[in-house]
Amino acid sequence: MTDTVLDRFLRYVAIDTQADPNSMSQPSTEKQKNLGRLLVEELLAIGISDAHLDEHGYVYATVPANTDKPDVPVICFCSHMDTAPDFTGTDVRPKIISNYTGGDIALGNSGRVIRVAEHPELDNQIGNEVVTTDGTTLLGADDKAGIAEIVTAAEILLKDQSIKHGTIRLLFTTDEEIGRGVDKVDLEKLGARFAYTLDGETAGTIEDETFSADALTLEITGVAMHPGFAKDRMENAIKIAATIVARLPRDVSPEGTEGRDGFVHPVDISGSMDSATIQLIVRDFTEAGLVEKHKMVEDIARSVLETFPGSSFTATRKEQYRNMKVVLDQHPEIVDNAVEAIRRAGMEPVRGSIRGGTDGSRLSFMGLPCPNIFAGGHAFHSPLEWISRQDMEKAVKTVVELAKVWEERA
């Protein structure tokens, strides 16, 4: 019997694939390959003969074309296997509400509750089969839902030869959650002209714009001194760093912004009396916005250091990814075809912007234009994560319809 998308999803989330930002290997954790190996087995079992896991943990596979049209572009569907380091993904125990009747959802004995007031999309799930965590781990719908949907759609395309389509490439990546998801992708081997990540949230959404993103590191040098003789001489680098972070304005923070507002977000602070480091991420939809926020942080640091004359700081900026819209606007057919596929799958398409990034952000600038399609999950990176079977099925149908649209319009 063919596995359902829910069967696959529950199987995949049981495998711990949490990424490690402190590891320099690729993948950052060997356990990500455990899911990769399972996916290769399953892809081979459904008839994809070239499915394989490479040395970097990526899974590549091909659904061969079954159309006589020679000019159908090769398209790729991509999702990532890793889960975020923000919350534990070990020993995930999904809970299934078979017929959701509405209202808040208590997550076992954890004390955590998914509240409708904070998750209004639950109002659209009445009667659906909703999957949650038990409140002690994240679920892994980000992005194992996308993987389950792609594999399920691939099996449909392989088995139903009445559905005409061009060559479809599948790509499952590692370490997306720590910004290294496509570092080692072999685009020549992939051989696709266009791609789609399935890594979004609400059903019906197609996202063709992301934040542009930088990492910013402040290195602070203080003045070390024995505390017994420190009067008017010690300049504690830890205190300097803490003061800088405390002065970051709330209205330029993740918790104080929404929509198209960018932010500055400290993600790590460490050090000792004589030196300290602040790691921040900077996000905005425009280059000008990024420049403005970098300047704001450095101005705050200079202001703080005015009261610490013996201390200094350096700021190092590292580009992480850029707004995919710059690339996608040059290829409007990519989004147009996705909008049509979502409509054919029974939903009203909603074009959106991501307050974050996906593998598609970097793939687009590497030469593979790649917007983001919904996978159906919600409350990513947290123990409140949830998804419904019906929304996963809508994503499967969207992938199938998208393959048909590209063939029809070639």
Secondary structure, 3 states (H helix, E strand, C coil): CCCCHHHHHHHHHCCCCECCCCCCCCCCCCCHHHHHHHHHHHHHHCCCCCCEECCCCCEEEEECCCCCCCCCCCEEEEEECCECCCCCCCCCCCEEECCCCCCCEECCCCCCEECCCCCHHHHHHCCCCEEECCCCCCCCHHHHHHHHHHHHHHHHHHHCCCCCCCCEEEEEECCHHHCCCCCCCCHHHHCCCEEEEEEECCCCEEEEEECEEEEEEEEEECECCCHHHCCCCCECHHHHHHHHHHCCCHHHCHHHCCCCCCEEEEEEEEECCCEEEEEEEEEECCHHHHHHHHHHHHHHHHHHHCCCCCCEEEEEEEEEECCCHHHHCCCHHHHHHHHHHHHHCCCCCEEEEECCCCHHHHHHHCCCCCCEEECCCECCCCCCCEEEHHHHHHHHHHHHHHHHHHHHCC
